[in-house]
Amino acid sequence: MTMNATIPGALRAATPVMPAAADPVAAFIASRQFDRPTLVVSRDRVIAQYDALIAGLGEARVHYAVKANPAPEIIRALVERGARFDAASRGEIELCLAQGATGADISFGNTIKKPADIAYAHAHGITLFAADSEAEIDKLAAHAPGARVYLRVIVENSEADWPLSRKFGCARSAVLPLMSYARERGVEVVGLSFHVGSQTRNPASWNPVLDQIAALWDAGRAAGFDLNVLNLGGGFPATYEDEVMGAESYAAAVMEAVIQRFGAVPYIMAEPGRGLVAEAGHIVAEVLLVSRKSADDLHRWVYLDIGMFSGLAETMGEAIRYRIETPHDGGETGACILAGPSCDSADILYEQRPVMLPLALACGNRVVIRHCGAYTSSYSSVGFNGFPPLDVVVI
């Protein structure tokens, strides 16, 4: 592909990661017409990624983060493969149960739960819950007697593309007091949980976080708590603008670091979402307008029929940089600001680092946004401005 190299830091339209013949989603999209933005996901690619993660994780169990992509076909395929699930809500629990999972397969990983939802989960056989406060432990004591609880801990890590360090978790200084409080309330604390941050591209970035958790783990066991569950959370990356390590090698590197610090843990769980489903899906969309704001504007504005509020919420802050393919790839390119269709000034996808797209790009052209299997359909459930939610096709 011919690139215009005069715009430093610009995101460049990229050639496919694999030829269409080896990419069933690309082949499916190429053979069909679409009336509106559509996410196409390959069930086989999801299963292949699951198998790769399992191979690297060894004895650890995958609890798929349902929020990443809740398509029933994906949940059922993972159930059939022996996966377990991390649910954030009663709705996700109901979805997993409807697709054949049992309560024993599901952990209720949100630390902010309605009492009625805790009771529902407990009544349907879920015994593993997350907590990060005394108030949440009180709710579990009242509505899920006999529950097994892992405490989520805030960790310090600035190397993730999408940090997750403030809303969930307790401070490290609060961990032992919470364990003691839970014991007083008759709630069994069985382990610890953390999240290195979504899209942590280098497995070495886990090391300082694992050091923090290992110190707490050792302190808890020394204080007489029978810790036997280590929840590694998510963070497993996907290829977007830049290539990342293969899933099996990445997971194996993380597990090696875990074993070095924790030794034999009876139950290790991992909660991949993005790293499991992102690369299995592409979005097909359409160019609505290509324009400039003035005659001397250095950038074209390219407006798509999908935007921040219809599936591409992870472009917020330009944290996730998707690859974009057009029918004019191979021609001369220029810098573009990429935006969505809604009447909201926040609906701009890439402006800080413009996108390099072909100069021939025009209204009506189809574009394919690659590796959109995670956090797109689940973000587009509301028809903001009357634009419909993202269509989803699982092949």
C-alpha positions as a Markdown table, in Angstrom:
| # | Residue | x | y | z |
|---|---|---|---|---|
| 1 | Met | 0.0 | 0.0 | 0.0 |
| 2 | Thr | 1.3 | 3.5 | -0.9 |
| 3 | Met | 1.4 | 5.7 | 2.2 |
| 4 | Asn | 1.7 | 9.4 | 2.6 |
| 5 | Ala | 4.5 | 9.7 | 5.3 |
| 6 | Thr | 4.3 | 13.4 | 5.8 |
| 7 | Ile | 1.9 | 13.3 | 8.8 |
| 8 | Pro | 3.8 | 12.1 | 11.9 |
| 9 | Gly | 1.9 | 9.8 | 14.2 |
| 10 | Ala | -1.0 | 9.3 | 11.8 |
| 11 | Leu | -2.8 | 6.0 | 12.0 |
| 12 | Arg | -2.3 | 4.3 | 8.6 |
| 13 | Ala | -4.8 | 2.2 | 6.8 |
| 14 | Ala | -3.4 | -1.3 | 7.0 |
| 15 | Thr | -3.3 | -4.3 | 4.7 |
| 16 | Pro | -5.1 | -7.4 | 6.1 |
| 17 | Val | -3.5 | -9.4 | 8.8 |
| 18 | Met | -4.3 | -12.5 | 6.8 |
| 19 | Pro | -5.6 | -13.1 | 3.2 |
| 20 | Ala | -9.3 | -13.3 | 2.8 |
| 21 | Ala | -9.1 | -17.0 | 1.9 |
| 22 | Ala | -7.8 | -17.6 | 5.4 |
| 23 | Asp | -10.2 | -15.1 | 7.0 |
| 24 | Pro | -13.8 | -16.4 | 6.9 |
| 25 | Val | -15.3 | -13.1 | 8.1 |
| 26 | Ala | -13.5 | -11.2 | 5.4 |
| 27 | Ala | -14.7 | -13.7 | 2.8 |
| 28 | Phe | -18.3 | -13.5 | 4.1 |
| 29 | Ile | -18.3 | -9.7 | 4.0 |
| 30 | Ala | -16.8 | -9.6 | 0.5 |
| 31 | Ser | -19.6 | -11.9 | -0.8 |
| 32 | Arg | -22.6 | -9.9 | 0.5 |
| 33 | Gln | -24.3 | -6.5 | 0.6 |
| 34 | Phe | -25.2 | -4.8 | 3.9 |
| 35 | Asp | -27.8 | -2.1 | 4.4 |
| 36 | Arg | -26.3 | -0.8 | 7.7 |
| 37 | Pro | -23.3 | -1.3 | 9.9 |
| 38 | Thr | -22.8 | -5.0 | 10.7 |
| 39 | Leu | -20.5 | -6.9 | 12.9 |
| 40 | Val | -19.6 | -10.3 | 11.5 |
| 41 | Val | -18.0 | -12.8 | 13.9 |
| 42 | Ser | -16.5 | -16.2 | 13.2 |
| 43 | Arg | -17.4 | -18.8 | 15.8 |
| 44 | Asp | -14.5 | -20.9 | 14.6 |
| 45 | Arg | -12.0 | -18.1 | 15.2 |
| 46 | Val | -13.4 | -17.6 | 18.7 |
| 47 | Ile | -12.9 | -21.3 | 19.4 |
| 48 | Ala | -9.4 | -21.3 | 17.9 |
| 49 | Gln | -8.5 | -18.4 | 20.2 |
| 50 | Tyr | -10.0 | -20.1 | 23.2 |
| 51 | Asp | -7.9 | -23.3 | 22.5 |
| 52 | Ala | -4.8 | -21.2 | 22.1 |
| 53 | Leu | -5.4 | -19.4 | 25.4 |
| 54 | Ile | -6.1 | -22.8 | 27.1 |
| 55 | Ala | -2.9 | -24.2 | 25.8 |
| 56 | Gly | -0.9 | -21.3 | 27.2 |
| 57 | Leu | -2.8 | -21.1 | 30.5 |
| 58 | Gly | -2.2 | -24.7 | 31.4 |
| 59 | Glu | -4.0 | -25.5 | 34.7 |
| 60 | Ala | -5.8 | -22.1 | 34.8 |
| 61 | Arg | -9.5 | -22.0 | 33.9 |
| 62 | Val | -11.0 | -19.5 | 31.5 |
| 63 | His | -14.0 | -17.6 | 32.7 |
| 64 | Tyr | -14.9 | -15.7 | 29.5 |
| 65 | Ala | -15.9 | -12.1 | 30.2 |
| 66 | Val | -19.4 | -12.1 | 28.8 |
| 67 | Lys | -19.5 | -8.3 | 28.5 |
| 68 | Ala | -17.0 | -8.4 | 25.7 |
| 69 | Asn | -19.4 | -10.0 | 23.3 |
| 70 | Pro | -22.7 | -11.5 | 24.6 |
| 71 | Ala | -23.8 | -13.1 | 21.3 |
| 72 | Pro | -25.7 | -16.3 | 22.3 |
| 73 | Glu | -24.0 | -18.3 | 19.6 |
| 74 | Ile | -20.6 | -17.4 | 21.1 |
| 75 | Ile | -21.7 | -18.3 | 24.6 |
| 76 | Arg | -23.1 | -21.6 | 23.5 |
| 77 | Ala | -19.9 | -22.5 | 21.5 |
| 78 | Leu | -17.8 | -21.8 | 24.6 |
| 79 | Val | -20.1 | -23.8 | 26.8 |
| 80 | Glu | -19.7 | -26.7 | 24.5 |
| 81 | Arg | -15.9 | -26.2 | 24.6 |
| 82 | Gly | -15.9 | -26.4 | 28.4 |
| 83 | Ala | -15.4 | -22.7 | 29.2 |
| 84 | Arg | -16.6 | -21.0 | 32.3 |
| 85 | Phe | -17.9 | -17.4 | 32.6 |
| 86 | Asp | -17.4 | -14.1 | 34.3 |
| 87 | Ala | -20.8 | -12.4 | 34.6 |
| 88 | Ala | -21.3 | -8.7 | 35.4 |
| 89 | Ser | -25.1 | -8.7 | 35.8 |
| 90 | Arg | -28.2 | -10.8 | 36.2 |
| 91 | Gly | -28.8 | -10.5 | 32.5 |
| 92 | Glu | -25.5 | -12.1 | 31.7 |
| 93 | Ile | -26.1 | -14.9 | 34.2 |
| 94 | Glu | -29.5 | -15.6 | 32.6 |
| 95 | Leu | -27.8 | -15.6 | 29.1 |
| 96 | Cys | -25.2 | -18.1 | 30.2 |
| 97 | Leu | -27.7 | -20.4 | 31.9 |
| 98 | Ala | -30.0 | -20.2 | 28.8 |
| 99 | Gln | -27.0 | -21.4 | 26.6 |
| 100 | Gly | -26.3 | -24.4 | 28.7 |
| 101 | Ala | -23.9 | -23.2 | 31.4 |
| 102 | Thr | -24.5 | -24.2 | 35.1 |
| 103 | Gly | -24.2 | -22.1 | 38.2 |
| 104 | Ala | -21.0 | -23.8 | 39.0 |
| 105 | Asp | -19.6 | -22.5 | 35.6 |
| 106 | Ile | -20.3 | -18.8 | 36.5 |
| 107 | Ser | -18.6 | -16.3 | 38.8 |
| 108 | Phe | -20.4 | -13.1 | 39.6 |
| 109 | Gly | -17.5 | -10.7 | 39.1 |
| 110 | Asn | -19.1 | -7.3 | 39.5 |
| 111 | Thr | -18.3 | -5.8 | 42.9 |
| 112 | Ile | -21.5 | -3.6 | 42.7 |
| 113 | Lys | -24.5 | -5.9 | 42.8 |
| 114 | Lys | -28.2 | -5.6 | 43.6 |
| 115 | Pro | -29.2 | -7.7 | 46.6 |
| 116 | Ala | -32.0 | -9.2 | 44.5 |
| 117 | Asp | -29.4 | -10.2 | 41.8 |
| 118 | Ile | -27.2 | -11.8 | 44.4 |
| 119 | Ala | -30.1 | -13.8 | 45.7 |
| 120 | Tyr | -31.0 | -14.8 | 42.1 |
| 121 | Ala | -27.4 | -15.9 | 41.4 |
| 122 | His | -27.2 | -17.9 | 44.6 |
| 123 | Ala | -30.6 | -19.6 | 43.9 |
| 124 | His | -29.2 | -20.7 | 40.5 |
| 125 | Gly | -26.1 | -22.4 | 41.9 |
| 126 | Ile | -23.5 | -19.6 | 41.7 |
| 127 | Thr | -21.2 | -19.7 | 44.7 |
| 128 | Leu | -18.3 | -17.6 | 43.6 |
| 129 | Phe | -18.6 | -13.8 | 44.0 |
| 130 | Ala | -16.4 | -10.7 | 43.9 |
| 131 | Ala | -16.4 | -8.0 | 46.6 |
| 132 | Asp | -14.3 | -5.0 | 47.4 |
| 133 | Ser | -16.0 | -3.4 | 50.4 |
| 134 | Glu | -17.6 | -4.1 | 53.8 |
| 135 | Ala | -21.0 | -3.1 | 52.3 |
| 136 | Glu | -20.8 | -5.7 | 49.5 |
| 137 | Ile | -19.7 | -8.4 | 52.0 |
| 138 | Asp | -22.8 | -7.6 | 54.1 |
| 139 | Lys | -25.0 | -8.1 | 51.1 |
| 140 | Leu | -23.4 | -11.5 | 50.3 |
| 141 | Ala | -23.8 | -12.6 | 53.9 |
| 142 | Ala | -27.5 | -11.7 | 53.8 |
| 143 | His | -28.4 | -13.0 | 50.3 |
| 144 | Ala | -25.8 | -15.7 | 49.4 |
| 145 | Pro | -25.1 | -17.8 | 52.5 |
| 146 | Gly | -22.2 | -20.1 | 52.0 |
| 147 | Ala | -20.8 | -17.9 | 49.2 |
| 148 | Arg | -17.1 | -18.1 | 48.4 |
| 149 | Val | -15.7 | -14.6 | 47.8 |
| 150 | Tyr | -12.6 | -13.3 | 46.2 |
| 151 | Leu | -11.5 | -9.7 | 47.0 |
| 152 | Arg | -10.7 | -7.4 | 44.2 |
| 153 | Val | -7.6 | -5.3 | 44.7 |
| 154 | Ile | -6.6 | -2.0 | 43.1 |
| 155 | Val | -3.2 | -2.4 | 41.5 |
| 156 | Glu | -0.8 | 0.1 | 40.0 |
| 157 | Asn | -0.1 | -0.4 | 36.3 |
| 158 | Ser | 0.2 | 2.3 | 33.7 |
| 159 | Glu | 1.1 | 0.1 | 30.7 |
| 160 | Ala | -2.3 | -0.9 | 29.6 |
| 161 | Asp | -4.0 | 0.9 | 26.6 |
| 162 | Trp | -7.2 | 1.0 | 28.7 |
| 163 | Pro | -6.3 | 1.3 | 32.4 |
| 164 | Leu | -8.9 | -0.1 | 34.9 |
| 165 | Ser | -7.5 | 1.1 | 38.2 |
| 166 | Arg | -10.1 | 3.3 | 40.0 |
| 167 | Lys | -13.7 | 2.3 | 39.9 |
| 168 | Phe | -13.3 | -1.3 | 41.2 |
| 169 | Gly | -11.2 | -2.8 | 43.9 |
| 170 | Cys | -10.1 | -1.9 | 47.4 |
| 171 | Ala | -6.7 | -0.4 | 48.4 |
| 172 | Arg | -4.0 | -2.9 | 49.3 |
| 173 | Ser | -4.1 | -1.6 | 52.9 |
| 174 | Ala | -7.7 | -2.6 | 53.2 |
| 175 | Val | -7.3 | -6.3 | 52.1 |
| 176 | Leu | -6.5 | -7.9 | 55.5 |
| 177 | Pro | -9.1 | -5.8 | 57.4 |
| 178 | Leu | -11.7 | -6.9 | 54.8 |
| 179 | Met | -10.7 | -10.5 | 55.2 |
| 180 | Ser | -11.2 | -10.2 | 59.0 |
| 181 | Tyr | -14.5 | -8.4 | 58.5 |
| 182 | Ala | -15.8 | -11.1 | 56.2 |
| 183 | Arg | -14.8 | -13.8 | 58.7 |
| 184 | Glu | -16.8 | -12.0 | 61.4 |
| 185 | Arg | -19.8 | -11.9 | 59.1 |
| 186 | Gly | -19.5 | -15.6 | 58.3 |
| 187 | Val | -18.4 | -15.0 | 54.7 |
| 188 | Glu | -15.5 | -17.1 | 53.4 |
| 189 | Val | -12.8 | -15.2 | 51.6 |
| 190 | Val | -11.1 | -17.7 | 49.3 |
| 191 | Gly | -8.9 | -15.6 | 47.2 |
| 192 | Leu | -7.8 | -12.4 | 45.5 |
| 193 | Ser | -8.7 | -10.7 | 42.2 |
| 194 | Phe | -7.1 | -7.9 | 40.1 |
| 195 | His | -7.0 | -6.5 | 36.6 |
| 196 | Val | -3.8 | -5.4 | 34.9 |
| 197 | Gly | -5.8 | -3.2 | 32.5 |
| 198 | Ser | -7.4 | -3.9 | 29.2 |
| 199 | Gln | -5.1 | -4.4 | 26.2 |
| 200 | Thr | -1.9 | -5.0 | 28.2 |
| 201 | Arg | 0.3 | -5.7 | 25.2 |
| 202 | Asn | 3.4 | -6.9 | 26.9 |
| 203 | Pro | 3.2 | -9.9 | 29.3 |
| 204 | Ala | 6.2 | -8.5 | 31.2 |
| 205 | Ser | 3.8 | -5.6 | 32.3 |
| 206 | Trp | 2.1 | -8.2 | 34.5 |
| 207 | Asn | 5.2 | -8.7 | 36.7 |
| 208 | Pro | 5.0 | -5.6 | 39.0 |
| 209 | Val | 1.3 | -6.2 | 39.5 |
| 210 | Leu | 1.8 | -9.9 | 40.3 |
| 211 | Asp | 4.5 | -8.8 | 42.8 |
| 212 | Gln | 1.9 | -6.6 | 44.5 |
| 213 | Ile | -0.7 | -9.3 | 44.7 |
| 214 | Ala | 1.8 | -12.0 | 45.8 |
| 215 | Ala | 2.7 | -9.9 | 48.8 |
| 216 | Leu | -1.0 | -9.6 | 49.8 |
| 217 | Trp | -1.5 | -13.3 | 49.1 |
| 218 | Asp | 1.4 | -14.3 | 51.4 |
| 219 | Ala | 0.2 | -11.9 | 54.1 |
| 220 | Gly | -3.3 | -13.3 | 54.0 |
| 221 | Arg | -2.1 | -16.9 | 54.3 |
| 222 | Ala | 0.2 | -15.9 | 57.1 |
| 223 | Ala | -2.8 | -14.4 | 58.9 |
| 224 | Gly | -4.6 | -17.7 | 58.7 |
| 225 | Phe | -6.8 | -17.3 | 55.7 |
| 226 | Asp | -7.1 | -20.3 | 53.4 |
| 227 | Leu | -6.6 | -18.6 | 50.1 |
| 228 | Asn | -7.0 | -21.0 | 47.2 |
| 229 | Val | -8.5 | -18.9 | 44.3 |
| 230 | Leu | -6.4 | -16.5 | 42.3 |
| 231 | Asn | -8.3 | -14.5 | 39.7 |
| 232 | Leu | -6.0 | -13.0 | 37.1 |
| 233 | Gly | -8.8 | -10.9 | 35.5 |
| 234 | Gly | -8.5 | -9.8 | 31.9 |
| 235 | Gly | -5.8 | -7.8 | 30.1 |
| 236 | Phe | -5.1 | -10.4 | 27.3 |
| 237 | Pro | -4.5 | -8.3 | 24.2 |
| 238 | Ala | -5.7 | -8.3 | 20.6 |
| 239 | Thr | -4.0 | -7.0 | 17.4 |
| 240 | Tyr | -5.3 | -3.6 | 16.4 |
| 241 | Glu | -3.0 | -1.0 | 14.9 |
| 242 | Asp | 0.1 | -3.0 | 16.1 |
| 243 | Glu | 0.6 | -6.7 | 16.2 |
| 244 | Val | 0.7 | -8.4 | 19.6 |
| 245 | Met | 2.1 | -11.7 | 20.8 |
| 246 | Gly | 0.1 | -14.8 | 19.9 |
| 247 | Ala | -2.4 | -15.9 | 22.5 |
| 248 | Glu | -0.7 | -19.1 | 23.5 |
| 249 | Ser | 2.7 | -17.6 | 23.9 |
| 250 | Tyr | 1.3 | -14.6 | 25.8 |
| 251 | Ala | -0.8 | -16.7 | 28.2 |
| 252 | Ala | 2.2 | -19.1 | 28.8 |
| 253 | Ala | 4.4 | -16.1 | 29.7 |
| 254 | Val | 1.8 | -14.8 | 32.2 |
| 255 | Met | 1.4 | -18.2 | 33.8 |
| 256 | Glu | 5.2 | -18.7 | 34.1 |
| 257 | Ala | 5.3 | -15.4 | 36.0 |
| 258 | Val | 2.3 | -16.5 | 38.2 |
| 259 | Ile | 3.9 | -19.8 | 39.1 |
| 260 | Gln | 7.2 | -18.1 | 40.0 |
| 261 | Arg | 5.4 | -16.0 | 42.5 |
| 262 | Phe | 2.6 | -18.1 | 43.8 |
| 263 | Gly | 3.6 | -21.7 | 43.3 |
| 264 | Ala | 0.8 | -24.2 | 43.2 |
| 265 | Val | -2.6 | -22.5 | 43.6 |
| 266 | Pro | -5.6 | -24.9 | 43.7 |
| 267 | Tyr | -7.7 | -22.7 | 41.4 |
| 268 | Ile | -6.4 | -20.1 | 39.0 |
| 269 | Met | -9.0 | -18.3 | 36.8 |
| 270 | Ala | -8.5 | -15.9 | 33.9 |
| 271 | Glu | -11.1 | -13.7 | 32.5 |
| 272 | Pro | -10.2 | -12.9 | 28.8 |
| 273 | Gly | -12.7 | -11.0 | 26.8 |
| 274 | Arg | -11.0 | -8.8 | 24.2 |
| 275 | Gly | -8.2 | -11.4 | 23.9 |
| 276 | Leu | -10.7 | -14.1 | 23.1 |
| 277 | Val | -13.2 | -12.5 | 20.7 |
| 278 | Ala | -11.7 | -9.2 | 19.2 |
| 279 | Glu | -9.8 | -10.7 | 16.3 |
| 280 | Ala | -12.8 | -13.0 | 15.4 |
| 281 | Gly | -15.0 | -10.1 | 14.1 |
| 282 | His | -14.9 | -7.3 | 11.6 |
| 283 | Ile | -17.4 | -4.5 | 11.1 |
| 284 | Val | -18.6 | -3.5 | 7.6 |
| 285 | Ala | -19.6 | 0.1 | 7.4 |
| 286 | Glu | -20.1 | 2.8 | 4.7 |
| 287 | Val | -18.7 | 6.3 | 4.0 |
| 288 | Leu | -21.4 | 9.0 | 4.3 |
| 289 | Leu | -19.3 | 12.1 | 3.5 |
| 290 | Val | -15.8 | 13.2 | 2.7 |
| 291 | Ser | -15.3 | 16.9 | 3.1 |
| 292 | Arg | -13.0 | 19.7 | 4.2 |
| 293 | Lys | -13.9 | 22.6 | 6.6 |
| 294 | Ser | -12.2 | 25.1 | 4.4 |
| 295 | Ala | -10.2 | 25.4 | 1.2 |
| 296 | Asp | -6.9 | 25.4 | 3.1 |
| 297 | Asp | -7.9 | 22.6 | 5.6 |
| 298 | Leu | -5.0 | 20.1 | 5.8 |
| 299 | His | -7.3 | 17.2 | 6.7 |
| 300 | Arg | -10.3 | 15.7 | 5.1 |
| 301 | Trp | -13.2 | 14.8 | 7.4 |
| 302 | Val | -14.5 | 11.3 | 6.7 |
| 303 | Tyr | -17.8 | 10.5 | 8.2 |
| 304 | Leu | -18.9 | 6.8 | 8.6 |
| 305 | Asp | -22.4 | 5.4 | 9.3 |
| 306 | Ile | -21.0 | 4.0 | 12.5 |
| 307 | Gly | -19.5 | 6.0 | 15.4 |
| 308 | Met | -18.8 | 6.4 | 19.1 |
| 309 | Phe | -22.5 | 5.7 | 20.0 |
| 310 | Ser | -23.2 | 2.9 | 17.7 |
| 311 | Gly | -20.4 | 0.5 | 18.5 |
| 312 | Leu | -17.0 | 2.2 | 18.5 |
| 313 | Ala | -17.0 | 3.5 | 22.0 |
| 314 | Glu | -13.5 | 2.2 | 22.6 |
| 315 | Thr | -12.1 | 4.9 | 20.4 |
| 316 | Met | -12.8 | 7.3 | 23.3 |
| 317 | Gly | -9.5 | 9.0 | 24.0 |
| 318 | Glu | -8.2 | 7.1 | 20.9 |
| 319 | Ala | -7.3 | 4.3 | 23.2 |
| 320 | Ile | -8.1 | 1.5 | 20.7 |
| 321 | Arg | -6.9 | 2.1 | 17.2 |
| 322 | Tyr | -8.7 | -0.1 | 14.7 |
| 323 | Arg | -7.3 | -1.0 | 11.3 |
| 324 | Ile | -9.5 | 0.2 | 8.4 |
| 325 | Glu | -9.6 | -1.3 | 4.9 |
| 326 | Thr | -11.2 | 0.4 | 1.9 |
| 327 | Pro | -11.8 | -0.5 | -1.8 |
| 328 | His | -9.1 | 2.0 | -2.8 |
| 329 | Asp | -6.2 | 0.6 | -0.7 |
| 330 | Gly | -3.0 | 0.7 | -2.7 |
| 331 | Gly | -3.6 | 4.2 | -4.0 |
| 332 | Glu | -2.3 | 7.5 | -2.8 |
| 333 | Thr | -3.3 | 8.4 | 0.8 |
| 334 | Gly | -3.8 | 11.5 | 2.9 |
| 335 | Ala | -4.6 | 12.4 | 6.4 |
| 336 | Cys | -8.2 | 12.2 | 7.6 |
| 337 | Ile | -10.2 | 13.0 | 10.7 |
| 338 | Leu | -12.6 | 10.1 | 11.2 |
| 339 | Ala | -16.0 | 10.7 | 12.7 |
| 340 | Gly | -19.4 | 9.1 | 13.2 |
| 341 | Pro | -22.8 | 10.1 | 11.9 |
| 342 | Ser | -24.6 | 11.4 | 15.0 |
| 343 | Cys | -25.4 | 15.0 | 15.9 |
| 344 | Asp | -23.0 | 15.0 | 18.8 |
| 345 | Ser | -19.7 | 16.8 | 18.7 |
| 346 | Ala | -18.1 | 14.1 | 20.8 |
| 347 | Asp | -18.7 | 11.6 | 18.0 |
| 348 | Ile | -15.2 | 11.9 | 16.6 |
| 349 | Leu | -13.2 | 8.7 | 16.5 |
| 350 | Tyr | -9.7 | 9.7 | 15.5 |
| 351 | Glu | -8.5 | 13.4 | 15.4 |
| 352 | Gln | -5.4 | 13.6 | 17.7 |
| 353 | Arg | -3.7 | 11.1 | 15.3 |
| 354 | Pro | -5.3 | 11.4 | 11.9 |
| 355 | Val | -6.0 | 8.3 | 9.8 |
| 356 | Met | -4.2 | 7.9 | 6.5 |
| 357 | Leu | -6.9 | 6.9 | 4.0 |
| 358 | Pro | -6.9 | 6.8 | 0.2 |
| 359 | Leu | -7.5 | 10.1 | -1.6 |
| 360 | Ala | -10.1 | 8.3 | -3.8 |
| 361 | Leu | -12.3 | 7.5 | -0.9 |
| 362 | Ala | -15.8 | 8.8 | -1.5 |
| 363 | Cys | -19.4 | 8.7 | -0.3 |
| 364 | Gly | -20.9 | 5.2 | -0.7 |
| 365 | Asn | -17.6 | 3.4 | -0.4 |
| 366 | Arg | -17.6 | 0.3 | 1.9 |
| 367 | Val | -15.0 | 0.1 | 4.6 |
| 368 | Val | -14.1 | -2.8 | 6.8 |
| 369 | Ile | -13.0 | -2.1 | 10.4 |
| 370 | Arg | -10.9 | -5.1 | 11.5 |
| 371 | His | -10.8 | -6.9 | 14.8 |
| 372 | Cys | -14.0 | -5.5 | 16.2 |
| 373 | Gly | -15.3 | -8.6 | 17.9 |
| 374 | Ala | -15.0 | -7.2 | 21.4 |
| 375 | Tyr | -16.8 | -4.3 | 23.0 |
| 376 | Thr | -18.7 | -3.2 | 20.0 |
| 377 | Ser | -22.1 | -4.9 | 19.9 |
| 378 | Ser | -22.4 | -4.6 | 23.7 |
| 379 | Tyr | -21.8 | -0.9 | 23.5 |
| 380 | Ser | -24.3 | -0.2 | 20.8 |
| 381 | Ser | -27.6 | -1.4 | 22.4 |
| 382 | Val | -29.2 | 2.1 | 22.3 |
| 383 | Gly | -30.4 | 3.7 | 19.0 |
| 384 | Phe | -28.9 | 7.1 | 19.8 |
| 385 | Asn | -30.1 | 9.8 | 17.3 |
| 386 | Gly | -32.3 | 7.1 | 15.8 |
| 387 | Phe | -29.3 | 5.2 | 14.4 |
| 388 | Pro | -30.1 | 1.5 | 15.0 |
| 389 | Pro | -27.9 | -0.7 | 17.2 |
| 390 | Leu | -25.2 | -2.6 | 15.4 |
| 391 | Asp | -26.3 | -5.7 | 13.5 |
| 392 | Val | -24.5 | -8.9 | 14.5 |
| 393 | Val | -24.0 | -11.9 | 12.4 |
| 394 | Val | -22.2 | -15.0 | 13.8 |
| 395 | Ile | -21.0 | -17.4 | 11.1 |
